[in-house]
């Protein structure tokens, strides 16, 4: 019986996002202009920006603690205004 190969989880997932074309273009120019030590990757920049945003929101709205599925909604959930 052949052994089943399983890969160890890395803790990362792929996702697709929509972003302003001009912003993405500028990120590409930056990535091709700066050395990797200063700007390792576009995805790294997006992850770092997301981390900073989440940290700011934790401090502002959740006493610095991580949000969990048990966290009470801060605003009414549902469709965004104008959506």
PDB file with one MODEL, atoms N, CA, C and O in Angstrom:
MODEL        1
ATOM      1  N   UNK A   1       0.853  -1.178   0.000  1.00  0.00           N
ATOM      2  CA  UNK A   1       0.000   0.000   0.000  1.00  0.00           C
ATOM      3  C   UNK A   1       0.897   1.239   0.000  1.00  0.00           C
ATOM      4  O   UNK A   1       1.717   1.388   0.905  1.00  0.00           O
ATOM      5  N   UNK A   2       0.766   2.138  -0.993  1.00  0.00           N
ATOM      6  CA  UNK A   2       1.611   3.319  -1.035  1.00  0.00           C
ATOM      7  C   UNK A   2       1.289   4.266   0.106  1.00  0.00           C
ATOM      8  O   UNK A   2       0.134   4.417   0.502  1.00  0.00           O
ATOM      9  N   UNK A   3       2.344   4.909   0.633  1.00  0.00           N
ATOM     10  CA  UNK A   3       2.118   5.854   1.720  1.00  0.00           C
ATOM     11  C   UNK A   3       1.532   7.143   1.165  1.00  0.00           C
ATOM     12  O   UNK A   3       1.861   7.570   0.058  1.00  0.00           O
ATOM     13  N   UNK A   4       0.672   7.742   1.942  1.00  0.00           N
ATOM     14  CA  UNK A   4       0.010   8.983   1.550  1.00  0.00           C
ATOM     15  C   UNK A   4       0.902  10.157   1.948  1.00  0.00           C
ATOM     16  O   UNK A   4       1.237  10.320   3.121  1.00  0.00           O
ATOM     17  N   UNK A   5       1.276  10.956   0.985  1.00  0.00           N
ATOM     18  CA  UNK A   5       2.109  12.115   1.282  1.00  0.00           C
ATOM     19  C   UNK A   5       1.229  13.289   1.671  1.00  0.00           C
ATOM     20  O   UNK A   5       0.262  13.617   0.983  1.00  0.00           O
ATOM     21  N   UNK A   6       1.571  13.896   2.754  1.00  0.00           N
ATOM     22  CA  UNK A   6       0.864  15.107   3.169  1.00  0.00           C
ATOM     23  C   UNK A   6       1.897  16.186   3.407  1.00  0.00           C
ATOM     24  O   UNK A   6       2.971  15.928   3.951  1.00  0.00           O
ATOM     25  N   UNK A   7       1.567  17.383   3.000  1.00  0.00           N
ATOM     26  CA  UNK A   7       2.499  18.484   3.225  1.00  0.00           C
ATOM     27  C   UNK A   7       2.165  19.165   4.544  1.00  0.00           C
ATOM     28  O   UNK A   7       1.002  19.282   4.931  1.00  0.00           O
ATOM     29  N   UNK A   8       3.196  19.601   5.209  1.00  0.00           N
ATOM     30  CA  UNK A   8       3.007  20.305   6.480  1.00  0.00           C
ATOM     31  C   UNK A   8       2.387  21.668   6.209  1.00  0.00           C
ATOM     32  O   UNK A   8       2.802  22.347   5.270  1.00  0.00           O
ATOM     33  N   UNK A   9       1.413  22.085   6.997  1.00  0.00           N
ATOM     34  CA  UNK A   9       0.822  23.409   6.782  1.00  0.00           C
ATOM     35  C   UNK A   9       1.841  24.505   7.037  1.00  0.00           C
ATOM     36  O   UNK A   9       2.649  24.413   7.961  1.00  0.00           O
ATOM     37  N   UNK A  10       1.799  25.521   6.230  1.00  0.00           N
ATOM     38  CA  UNK A  10       2.740  26.618   6.383  1.00  0.00           C
ATOM     39  C   UNK A  10       2.131  27.801   7.125  1.00  0.00           C
ATOM     40  O   UNK A  10       2.844  28.722   7.524  1.00  0.00           O
ATOM     41  N   UNK A  11       0.831  27.777   7.308  1.00  0.00           N
ATOM     42  CA  UNK A  11       0.177  28.901   7.960  1.00  0.00           C
ATOM     43  C   UNK A  11      -0.129  30.036   6.997  1.00  0.00           C
ATOM     44  O   UNK A  11      -0.580  31.103   7.412  1.00  0.00           O
ATOM     45  N   UNK A  12       0.115  29.808   5.714  1.00  0.00           N
ATOM     46  CA  UNK A  12      -0.174  30.836   4.722  1.00  0.00           C
ATOM     47  C   UNK A  12      -1.238  30.332   3.771  1.00  0.00           C
ATOM     48  O   UNK A  12      -1.336  29.132   3.515  1.00  0.00           O
ATOM     49  N   UNK A  13      -2.025  31.237   3.254  1.00  0.00           N
ATOM     50  CA  UNK A  13      -3.039  30.906   2.261  1.00  0.00           C
ATOM     51  C   UNK A  13      -2.925  31.886   1.102  1.00  0.00           C
ATOM     52  O   UNK A  13      -2.443  33.007   1.263  1.00  0.00           O
ATOM     53  N   UNK A  14      -3.370  31.453  -0.048  1.00  0.00           N
ATOM     54  CA  UNK A  14      -3.408  32.352  -1.200  1.00  0.00           C
ATOM     55  C   UNK A  14      -4.756  33.033  -1.225  1.00  0.00           C
ATOM     56  O   UNK A  14      -5.769  32.446  -0.844  1.00  0.00           O
ATOM     57  N   UNK A  15      -4.763  34.287  -1.678  1.00  0.00           N
ATOM     58  CA  UNK A  15      -6.018  34.994  -1.828  1.00  0.00           C
ATOM     59  C   UNK A  15      -5.921  35.930  -3.015  1.00  0.00           C
ATOM     60  O   UNK A  15      -4.831  36.310  -3.441  1.00  0.00           O
ATOM     61  N   UNK A  16      -7.051  36.288  -3.528  1.00  0.00           N
ATOM     62  CA  UNK A  16      -7.112  37.220  -4.643  1.00  0.00           C
ATOM     63  C   UNK A  16      -7.730  38.512  -4.134  1.00  0.00           C
ATOM     64  O   UNK A  16      -8.749  38.492  -3.444  1.00  0.00           O
ATOM     65  N   UNK A  17      -7.115  39.625  -4.474  1.00  0.00           N
ATOM     66  CA  UNK A  17      -7.651  40.912  -4.059  1.00  0.00           C
ATOM     67  C   UNK A  17      -7.767  41.825  -5.273  1.00  0.00           C
ATOM     68  O   UNK A  17      -7.091  41.621  -6.281  1.00  0.00           O
ATOM     69  N   UNK A  18      -8.606  42.807  -5.170  1.00  0.00           N
ATOM     70  CA  UNK A  18      -8.694  43.861  -6.176  1.00  0.00           C
ATOM     71  C   UNK A  18      -8.011  45.079  -5.593  1.00  0.00           C
ATOM     72  O   UNK A  18      -8.193  45.406  -4.420  1.00  0.00           O
ATOM     73  N   UNK A  19      -7.220  45.751  -6.420  1.00  0.00           N
ATOM     74  CA  UNK A  19      -6.525  46.932  -5.933  1.00  0.00           C
ATOM     75  C   UNK A  19      -6.447  47.950  -7.050  1.00  0.00           C
ATOM     76  O   UNK A  19      -6.514  47.600  -8.228  1.00  0.00           O
ATOM     77  N   UNK A  20      -6.308  49.188  -6.686  1.00  0.00           N
ATOM     78  CA  UNK A  20      -6.193  50.271  -7.639  1.00  0.00           C
ATOM     79  C   UNK A  20      -5.023  50.002  -8.590  1.00  0.00           C
ATOM     80  O   UNK A  20      -3.914  49.701  -8.147  1.00  0.00           O
ATOM     81  N   UNK A  21      -5.274  50.110  -9.892  1.00  0.00           N
ATOM     82  CA  UNK A  21      -4.250  49.800 -10.900  1.00  0.00           C
ATOM     83  C   UNK A  21      -3.024  50.691 -10.755  1.00  0.00           C
ATOM     84  O   UNK A  21      -1.896  50.221 -10.907  1.00  0.00           O
ATOM     85  N   UNK A  22      -3.231  51.967 -10.463  1.00  0.00           N
ATOM     86  CA  UNK A  22      -2.096  52.888 -10.325  1.00  0.00           C
ATOM     87  C   UNK A  22      -1.235  52.512  -9.126  1.00  0.00           C
ATOM     88  O   UNK A  22      -0.009  52.601  -9.189  1.00  0.00           O
ATOM     89  N   UNK A  23      -1.869  52.091  -8.034  1.00  0.00           N
ATOM     90  CA  UNK A  23      -1.118  51.677  -6.851  1.00  0.00           C
ATOM     91  C   UNK A  23      -0.308  50.418  -7.143  1.00  0.00           C
ATOM     92  O   UNK A  23       0.860  50.329  -6.763  1.00  0.00           O
ATOM     93  N   UNK A  24      -0.916  49.451  -7.813  1.00  0.00           N
ATOM     94  CA  UNK A  24      -0.183  48.241  -8.167  1.00  0.00           C
ATOM     95  C   UNK A  24       0.978  48.552  -9.113  1.00  0.00           C
ATOM     96  O   UNK A  24       2.065  47.993  -8.973  1.00  0.00           O
ATOM     97  N   UNK A  25       0.745  49.434 -10.062  1.00  0.00           N
ATOM     98  CA  UNK A  25       1.815  49.815 -10.984  1.00  0.00           C
ATOM     99  C   UNK A  25       2.995  50.417 -10.215  1.00  0.00           C
ATOM    100  O   UNK A  25       4.152  50.084 -10.470  1.00  0.00           O
ATOM    101  N   UNK A  26       2.681  51.303  -9.277  1.00  0.00           N
ATOM    102  CA  UNK A  26       3.754  51.923  -8.490  1.00  0.00           C
ATOM    103  C   UNK A  26       4.493  50.886  -7.652  1.00  0.00           C
ATOM    104  O   UNK A  26       5.718  50.942  -7.542  1.00  0.00           O
ATOM    105  N   UNK A  27       3.766  49.939  -7.060  1.00  0.00           N
ATOM    106  CA  UNK A  27       4.418  48.873  -6.304  1.00  0.00           C
ATOM    107  C   UNK A  27       5.354  48.057  -7.189  1.00  0.00           C
ATOM    108  O   UNK A  27       6.443  47.675  -6.761  1.00  0.00           O
ATOM    109  N   UNK A  28       4.929  47.791  -8.420  1.00  0.00           N
ATOM    110  CA  UNK A  28       5.792  47.046  -9.352  1.00  0.00           C
ATOM    111  C   UNK A  28       7.047  47.828  -9.696  1.00  0.00           C
ATOM    112  O   UNK A  28       8.137  47.261  -9.775  1.00  0.00           O
ATOM    113  N   UNK A  29       6.893  49.137  -9.901  1.00  0.00           N
ATOM    114  CA  UNK A  29       8.062  49.975 -10.196  1.00  0.00           C
ATOM    115  C   UNK A  29       9.015  49.970  -9.005  1.00  0.00           C
ATOM    116  O   UNK A  29      10.227  49.834  -9.170  1.00  0.00           O
ATOM    117  N   UNK A  30       8.462  50.119  -7.810  1.00  0.00           N
ATOM    118  CA  UNK A  30       9.291  50.099  -6.597  1.00  0.00           C
ATOM    119  C   UNK A  30      10.025  48.768  -6.479  1.00  0.00           C
ATOM    120  O   UNK A  30      11.224  48.735  -6.201  1.00  0.00           O
ATOM    121  N   UNK A  31       9.298  47.669  -6.692  1.00  0.00           N
ATOM    122  CA  UNK A  31       9.902  46.333  -6.572  1.00  0.00           C
ATOM    123  C   UNK A  31      11.021  46.123  -7.586  1.00  0.00           C
ATOM    124  O   UNK A  31      12.001  45.435  -7.297  1.00  0.00           O
ATOM    125  N   UNK A  32      10.882  46.709  -8.769  1.00  0.00           N
ATOM    126  CA  UNK A  32      11.917  46.522  -9.786  1.00  0.00           C
ATOM    127  C   UNK A  32      13.060  47.521  -9.650  1.00  0.00           C
ATOM    128  O   UNK A  32      14.118  47.341 -10.252  1.00  0.00           O
ATOM    129  N   UNK A  33      12.849  48.570  -8.865  1.00  0.00           N
ATOM    130  CA  UNK A  33      13.852  49.620  -8.710  1.00  0.00           C
ATOM    131  C   UNK A  33      14.723  49.428  -7.476  1.00  0.00           C
ATOM    132  O   UNK A  33      15.944  49.564  -7.545  1.00  0.00           O
ATOM    133  N   UNK A  34      14.095  49.114  -6.354  1.00  0.00           N
ATOM    134  CA  UNK A  34      14.833  48.979  -5.097  1.00  0.00           C
ATOM    135  C   UNK A  34      15.459  47.600  -4.956  1.00  0.00           C
ATOM    136  O   UNK A  34      14.945  46.622  -5.500  1.00  0.00           O
ATOM    137  N   UNK A  35      16.563  47.518  -4.229  1.00  0.00           N
ATOM    138  CA  UNK A  35      17.155  46.204  -3.968  1.00  0.00           C
ATOM    139  C   UNK A  35      16.250  45.392  -3.028  1.00  0.00           C
ATOM    140  O   UNK A  35      15.528  45.966  -2.213  1.00  0.00           O
ATOM    141  N   UNK A  36      16.290  44.060  -3.143  1.00  0.00           N
ATOM    142  CA  UNK A  36      15.436  43.204  -2.310  1.00  0.00           C
ATOM    143  C   UNK A  36      15.571  43.452  -0.806  1.00  0.00           C
ATOM    144  O   UNK A  36      14.619  43.214  -0.062  1.00  0.00           O
ATOM    145  N   UNK A  37      16.709  43.914  -0.354  1.00  0.00           N
ATOM    146  CA  UNK A  37      16.870  44.185   1.083  1.00  0.00           C
ATOM    147  C   UNK A  37      15.944  45.314   1.546  1.00  0.00           C
ATOM    148  O   UNK A  37      15.528  45.340   2.704  1.00  0.00           O
ATOM    149  N   UNK A  38      15.624  46.241   0.648  1.00  0.00           N
ATOM    150  CA  UNK A  38      14.748  47.362   1.005  1.00  0.00           C
ATOM    151  C   UNK A  38      13.282  47.077   0.699  1.00  0.00           C
ATOM    152  O   UNK A  38      12.392  47.593   1.376  1.00  0.00           O
ATOM    153  N   UNK A  39      13.033  46.264  -0.309  1.00  0.00           N
ATOM    154  CA  UNK A  39      11.650  45.946  -0.701  1.00  0.00           C
ATOM    155  C   UNK A  39      11.625  44.511  -1.209  1.00  0.00           C
ATOM    156  O   UNK A  39      11.727  44.283  -2.414  1.00  0.00           O
ATOM    157  N   UNK A  40      11.490  43.532  -0.300  1.00  0.00           N
ATOM    158  CA  UNK A  40      11.599  42.123  -0.694  1.00  0.00           C
ATOM    159  C   UNK A  40      10.551  41.667  -1.713  1.00  0.00           C
ATOM    160  O   UNK A  40      10.891  40.955  -2.657  1.00  0.00           O
ATOM    161  N   UNK A  41       9.282  42.062  -1.543  1.00  0.00           N
ATOM    162  CA  UNK A  41       8.243  41.611  -2.464  1.00  0.00           C
ATOM    163  C   UNK A  41       6.979  42.441  -2.303  1.00  0.00           C
ATOM    164  O   UNK A  41       6.760  43.082  -1.274  1.00  0.00           O
ATOM    165  N   UNK A  42       6.156  42.415  -3.338  1.00  0.00           N
ATOM    166  CA  UNK A  42       4.860  43.106  -3.270  1.00  0.00           C
ATOM    167  C   UNK A  42       3.985  42.434  -2.222  1.00  0.00           C
ATOM    168  O   UNK A  42       3.346  43.116  -1.421  1.00  0.00           O
ATOM    169  N   UNK A  43       3.948  41.102  -2.216  1.00  0.00           N
ATOM    170  CA  UNK A  43       3.112  40.414  -1.222  1.00  0.00           C
ATOM    171  C   UNK A  43       3.589  40.719   0.198  1.00  0.00           C
ATOM    172  O   UNK A  43       2.775  40.852   1.112  1.00  0.00           O
ATOM    173  N   UNK A  44       4.904  40.829   0.382  1.00  0.00           N
ATOM    174  CA  UNK A  44       5.431  41.192   1.702  1.00  0.00           C
ATOM    175  C   UNK A  44       4.975  42.567   2.135  1.00  0.00           C
ATOM    176  O   UNK A  44       4.672  42.784   3.309  1.00  0.00           O
ATOM    177  N   UNK A  45       4.922  43.510   1.186  1.00  0.00           N
ATOM    178  CA  UNK A  45       4.454  44.861   1.499  1.00  0.00           C
ATOM    179  C   UNK A  45       2.979  44.848   1.892  1.00  0.00           C
ATOM    180  O   UNK A  45       2.566  45.549   2.816  1.00  0.00           O
ATOM    181  N   UNK A  46       2.195  44.049   1.183  1.00  0.00           N
ATOM    182  CA  UNK A  46       0.760  43.966   1.485  1.00  0.00           C
ATOM    183  C   UNK A  46       0.539  43.310   2.844  1.00  0.00           C
ATOM    184  O   UNK A  46      -0.302  43.761   3.621  1.00  0.00           O
ATOM    185  N   UNK A  47       1.288  42.251   3.133  1.00  0.00           N
ATOM    186  CA  UNK A  47       1.165  41.581   4.434  1.00  0.00           C
ATOM    187  C   UNK A  47       1.546  42.539   5.564  1.00  0.00           C
ATOM    188  O   UNK A  47       0.855  42.603   6.580  1.00  0.00           O
ATOM    189  N   UNK A  48       2.638  43.279   5.393  1.00  0.00           N
ATOM    190  CA  UNK A  48       3.075  44.217   6.433  1.00  0.00           C
ATOM    191  C   UNK A  48       2.043  45.324   6.657  1.00  0.00           C
ATOM    192  O   UNK A  48       1.769  45.697   7.798  1.00  0.00           O
ATOM    193  N   UNK A  49       1.479  45.840   5.586  1.00  0.00           N
ATOM    194  CA  UNK A  49       0.448  46.876   5.714  1.00  0.00           C
ATOM    195  C   UNK A  49      -0.791  46.319   6.420  1.00  0.00           C
ATOM    196  O   UNK A  49      -1.410  47.001   7.236  1.00  0.00           O
ATOM    197  N   UNK A  50      -1.139  45.083   6.099  1.00  0.00           N
ATOM    198  CA  UNK A  50      -2.295  44.449   6.747  1.00  0.00           C
ATOM    199  C   UNK A  50      -2.033  44.240   8.227  1.00  0.00           C
ATOM    200  O   UNK A  50      -2.912  44.488   9.053  1.00  0.00           O
ATOM    201  N   UNK A  51      -0.828  43.783   8.574  1.00  0.00           N
ATOM    202  CA  UNK A  51      -0.477  43.608   9.998  1.00  0.00           C
ATOM    203  C   UNK A  51      -0.597  44.920  10.766  1.00  0.00           C
ATOM    204  O   UNK A  51      -1.142  44.952  11.870  1.00  0.00           O
ATOM    205  N   UNK A  52      -0.088  45.999  10.182  1.00  0.00           N
ATOM    206  CA  UNK A  52      -0.154  47.302  10.846  1.00  0.00           C
ATOM    207  C   UNK A  52      -1.601  47.756  11.020  1.00  0.00           C
ATOM    208  O   UNK A  52      -1.956  48.315  12.057  1.00  0.00           O
ATOM    209  N   UNK A  53      -2.434  47.518  10.011  1.00  0.00           N
ATOM    210  CA  UNK A  53      -3.843  47.892  10.101  1.00  0.00           C
ATOM    211  C   UNK A  53      -4.558  47.090  11.175  1.00  0.00           C
ATOM    212  O   UNK A  53      -5.324  47.646  11.962  1.00  0.00           O
ATOM    213  N   UNK A  54      -4.310  45.783  11.211  1.00  0.00           N
ATOM    214  CA  UNK A  54      -4.950  44.931  12.225  1.00  0.00           C
ATOM    215  C   UNK A  54      -4.508  45.352  13.620  1.00  0.00           C
ATOM    216  O   UNK A  54      -5.331  45.426  14.532  1.00  0.00           O
ATOM    217  N   UNK A  55      -3.225  45.626  13.796  1.00  0.00           N
ATOM    218  CA  UNK A  55      -2.724  46.067  15.102  1.00  0.00           C
ATOM    219  C   UNK A  55      -3.383  47.375  15.532  1.00  0.00           C
ATOM    220  O   UNK A  55      -3.769  47.528  16.690  1.00  0.00           O
ATOM    221  N   UNK A  56      -3.510  48.308  14.605  1.00  0.00           N
ATOM    222  CA  UNK A  56      -4.171  49.588  14.909  1.00  0.00           C
ATOM    223  C   UNK A  56      -5.622  49.360  15.311  1.00  0.00           C
ATOM    224  O   UNK A  56      -6.097  49.949  16.283  1.00  0.00           O
ATOM    225  N   UNK A  57      -6.328  48.511  14.572  1.00  0.00           N
ATOM    226  CA  UNK A  57      -7.733  48.229  14.898  1.00  0.00           C
ATOM    227  C   UNK A  57      -7.868  47.508  16.236  1.00  0.00           C
ATOM    228  O   UNK A  57      -8.811  47.772  16.981  1.00  0.00           O
ATOM    229  N   UNK A  58      -6.943  46.603  16.553  1.00  0.00           N
ATOM    230  CA  UNK A  58      -6.961  45.946  17.866  1.00  0.00           C
ATOM    231  C   UNK A  58      -6.843  46.980  18.978  1.00  0.00           C
ATOM    232  O   UNK A  58      -7.594  46.943  19.952  1.00  0.00           O
ATOM    233  N   UNK A  59      -5.893  47.904  18.826  1.00  0.00           N
ATOM    234  CA  UNK A  59      -5.679  48.921  19.853  1.00  0.00           C
ATOM    235  C   UNK A  59      -6.885  49.848  19.985  1.00  0.00           C
ATOM    236  O   UNK A  59      -7.288  50.197  21.095  1.00  0.00           O
ATOM    237  N   UNK A  60      -7.456  50.242  18.852  1.00  0.00           N
ATOM    238  CA  UNK A  60      -8.563  51.199  18.875  1.00  0.00           C
ATOM    239  C   UNK A  60      -9.884  50.590  19.322  1.00  0.00           C
ATOM    240  O   UNK A  60     -10.682  51.264  19.974  1.00  0.00           O
ATOM    241  N   UNK A  61     -10.129  49.320  18.982  1.00  0.00           N
ATOM    242  CA  UNK A  61     -11.470  48.769  19.161  1.00  0.00           C
ATOM    243  C   UNK A  61     -11.566  47.505  20.004  1.00  0.00           C
ATOM    244  O   UNK A  61     -12.675  47.063  20.305  1.00  0.00           O
ATOM    245  N   UNK A  62     -10.439  46.907  20.397  1.00  0.00           N
ATOM    246  CA  UNK A  62     -10.532  45.635  21.109  1.00  0.00           C
ATOM    247  C   UNK A  62      -9.513  45.522  22.235  1.00  0.00           C
ATOM    248  O   UNK A  62      -9.020  44.431  22.521  1.00  0.00           O
ATOM    249  N   UNK A  63      -9.197  46.641  22.873  1.00  0.00           N
ATOM    250  CA  UNK A  63      -8.264  46.667  24.006  1.00  0.00           C
ATOM    251  C   UNK A  63      -6.929  46.003  23.682  1.00  0.00           C
ATOM    252  O   UNK A  63      -6.284  45.436  24.564  1.00  0.00           O
ATOM    253  N   UNK A  64      -6.516  46.073  22.418  1.00  0.00           N
ATOM    254  CA  UNK A  64      -5.235  45.516  22.014  1.00  0.00           C
ATOM    255  C   UNK A  64      -5.225  44.010  21.830  1.00  0.00           C
ATOM    256  O   UNK A  64      -4.199  43.430  21.476  1.00  0.00           O
ATOM    257  N   UNK A  65      -6.375  43.369  22.071  1.00  0.00           N
ATOM    258  CA  UNK A  65      -6.455  41.912  21.963  1.00  0.00           C
ATOM    259  C   UNK A  65      -6.848  41.509  20.547  1.00  0.00           C
ATOM    260  O   UNK A  65      -7.488  42.281  19.834  1.00  0.00           O
ATOM    261  N   UNK A  66      -6.462  40.288  20.136  1.00  0.00           N
ATOM    262  CA  UNK A  66      -6.874  39.803  18.813  1.00  0.00           C
ATOM    263  C   UNK A  66      -8.392  39.678  18.710  1.00  0.00           C
ATOM    264  O   UNK A  66      -9.063  39.340  19.684  1.00  0.00           O
ATOM    265  N   UNK A  67      -8.916  39.950  17.539  1.00  0.00           N
ATOM    266  CA  UNK A  67     -10.332  39.729  17.279  1.00  0.00           C
ATOM    267  C   UNK A  67     -10.545  38.229  17.114  1.00  0.00           C
ATOM    268  O   UNK A  67      -9.718  37.542  16.514  1.00  0.00           O
ATOM    269  N   UNK A  68     -11.642  37.728  17.641  1.00  0.00           N
ATOM    270  CA  UNK A  68     -11.980  36.313  17.499  1.00  0.00           C
ATOM    271  C   UNK A  68     -13.425  36.217  17.030  1.00  0.00           C
ATOM    272  O   UNK A  68     -14.130  37.223  16.943  1.00  0.00           O
ATOM    273  N   UNK A  69     -13.857  35.000  16.729  1.00  0.00           N
ATOM    274  CA  UNK A  69     -15.256  34.827  16.311  1.00  0.00           C
ATOM    275  C   UNK A  69     -16.207  35.162  17.455  1.00  0.00           C
ATOM    276  O   UNK A  69     -17.399  35.361  17.223  1.00  0.00           O
ATOM    277  N   UNK A  70     -15.698  35.227  18.691  1.00  0.00           N
ATOM    278  CA  UNK A  70     -16.520  35.588  19.846  1.00  0.00           C
ATOM    279  C   UNK A  70     -16.593  37.098  20.063  1.00  0.00           C
ATOM    280  O   UNK A  70     -17.375  37.564  20.892  1.00  0.00           O
ATOM    281  N   UNK A  71     -15.782  37.873  19.324  1.00  0.00           N
ATOM    282  CA  UNK A  71     -15.770  39.315  19.487  1.00  0.00           C
ATOM    283  C   UNK A  71     -17.118  39.879  19.076  1.00  0.00           C
ATOM    284  O   UNK A  71     -17.639  39.559  18.007  1.00  0.00           O
ATOM    285  N   UNK A  72     -17.679  40.721  19.934  1.00  0.00           N
ATOM    286  CA  UNK A  72     -18.968  41.330  19.616  1.00  0.00           C
ATOM    287  C   UNK A  72     -18.779  42.328  18.482  1.00  0.00           C
ATOM    288  O   UNK A  72     -17.766  43.024  18.424  1.00  0.00           O
ATOM    289  N   UNK A  73     -19.764  42.398  17.573  1.00  0.00           N
ATOM    290  CA  UNK A  73     -19.652  43.351  16.470  1.00  0.00           C
ATOM    291  C   UNK A  73     -19.507  44.786  16.967  1.00  0.00           C
ATOM    292  O   UNK A  73     -20.171  45.200  17.917  1.00  0.00           O
ATOM    293  N   UNK A  74     -18.634  45.530  16.312  1.00  0.00           N
ATOM    294  CA  UNK A  74     -18.417  46.925  16.669  1.00  0.00           C
ATOM    295  C   UNK A  74     -19.493  47.786  16.033  1.00  0.00           C
ATOM    296  O   UNK A  74     -19.967  48.751  16.634  1.00  0.00           O
ATOM    297  N   UNK A  75     -19.867  47.439  14.838  1.00  0.00           N
ATOM    298  CA  UNK A  75     -20.929  48.142  14.118  1.00  0.00           C
ATOM    299  C   UNK A  75     -21.904  47.095  13.614  1.00  0.00           C
ATOM    300  O   UNK A  75     -21.607  45.900  13.622  1.00  0.00           O
ATOM    301  N   UNK A  76     -23.038  47.538  13.186  1.00  0.00           N
ATOM    302  CA  UNK A  76     -24.033  46.622  12.661  1.00  0.00           C
ATOM    303  C   UNK A  76     -23.467  45.886  11.452  1.00  0.00           C
ATOM    304  O   UNK A  76     -22.884  46.503  10.560  1.00  0.00           O
ATOM    305  N   UNK A  77     -23.639  44.572  11.425  1.00  0.00           N
ATOM    306  CA  UNK A  77     -23.129  43.787  10.299  1.00  0.00           C
ATOM    307  C   UNK A  77     -24.146  43.802   9.160  1.00  0.00           C
ATOM    308  O   UNK A  77     -25.314  44.136   9.361  1.00  0.00           O
ATOM    309  N   UNK A  78     -23.710  43.454   8.018  1.00  0.00           N
ATOM    310  CA  UNK A  78     -24.580  43.436   6.843  1.00  0.00           C
ATOM    311  C   UNK A  78     -23.928  44.194   5.715  1.00  0.00           C
ATOM    312  O   UNK A  78     -22.715  44.407   5.706  1.00  0.00           O
ATOM    313  N   UNK A  79     -24.735  44.596   4.776  1.00  0.00           N
ATOM    314  CA  UNK A  79     -24.194  45.332   3.623  1.00  0.00           C
ATOM    315  C   UNK A  79     -23.669  46.675   4.042  1.00  0.00           C
ATOM    316  O   UNK A  79     -24.223  47.340   4.918  1.00  0.00           O
ATOM    317  N   UNK A  80     -22.565  47.072   3.385  1.00  0.00           N
ATOM    318  CA  UNK A  80     -22.018  48.395   3.622  1.00  0.00           C
ATOM    319  C   UNK A  80     -22.944  49.443   3.038  1.00  0.00           C
ATOM    320  O   UNK A  80     -23.659  49.176   2.071  1.00  0.00           O
ATOM    321  N   UNK A  81     -22.936  50.613   3.608  1.00  0.00           N
ATOM    322  CA  UNK A  81     -23.728  51.708   3.073  1.00  0.00           C
ATOM    323  C   UNK A  81     -23.241  52.009   1.655  1.00  0.00           C
ATOM    324  O   UNK A  81     -22.040  52.154   1.426  1.00  0.00           O
ATOM    325  N   UNK A  82     -24.145  52.099   0.733  1.00  0.00           N
ATOM    326  CA  UNK A  82     -23.797  52.407  -0.635  1.00  0.00           C
ATOM    327  C   UNK A  82     -23.367  51.206  -1.449  1.00  0.00           C
ATOM    328  O   UNK A  82     -23.032  51.343  -2.626  1.00  0.00           O
ATOM    329  N   UNK A  83     -23.371  50.016  -0.833  1.00  0.00           N
ATOM    330  CA  UNK A  83     -22.932  48.818  -1.570  1.00  0.00           C
ATOM    331  C   UNK A  83     -24.053  48.278  -2.420  1.00  0.00           C
ATOM    332  O   UNK A  83     -23.876  47.275  -3.111  1.00  0.00           O
TER     333      UNK A  83
ENDMDL
END
